[in-house]
């Protein structure tokens, strides 16, 4: 036994089903820039963050996950290495490069906040945190470990 629908109510129901299906596809693709960070981390209502269909990696995609991990790590490593190896000879260049990283991180944060893009907001905040921590660590290592070395080297 099959039921035949016709008329305007059938068209409305069909349009509603199409809209729901498109929302489900957008939710699982990880490309919806209108979602907040919390909704993208919660997943598809399963309550799981790691593993399964509601995992962070399946929601964000491989490129988003790699960018969220690699860019702040590279900024942190670059900043610490700049302090340790270049600050003695080229302090102005080091300060300019760190300023560029700070401005880029703040731009990512502001663009992410203005467009309600959870990926850009998270990336900007992680980059800001990595710059702050790297400046603190790099400068303290420069003063504690390399300060006596440069004093002995220059007399």
HELIX and SHEET records of a PDB file:
HELIX    1   1 UNK A    8  UNK A   29  1                                  22    
HELIX    2   2 UNK A   37  UNK A   42  1                                   6    
HELIX    3   3 UNK A   56  UNK A   60  1                                   5    
HELIX    4   4 UNK A   62  UNK A   85  1                                  24    
HELIX    5   5 UNK A   91  UNK A  114  1                                  24    
HELIX    6   6 UNK A  118  UNK A  141  1                                  24    
HELIX    7   7 UNK A  142  UNK A  146  3                                   5    
HELIX    8   8 UNK A  147  UNK A  154  1                                   8    
END                                                                             
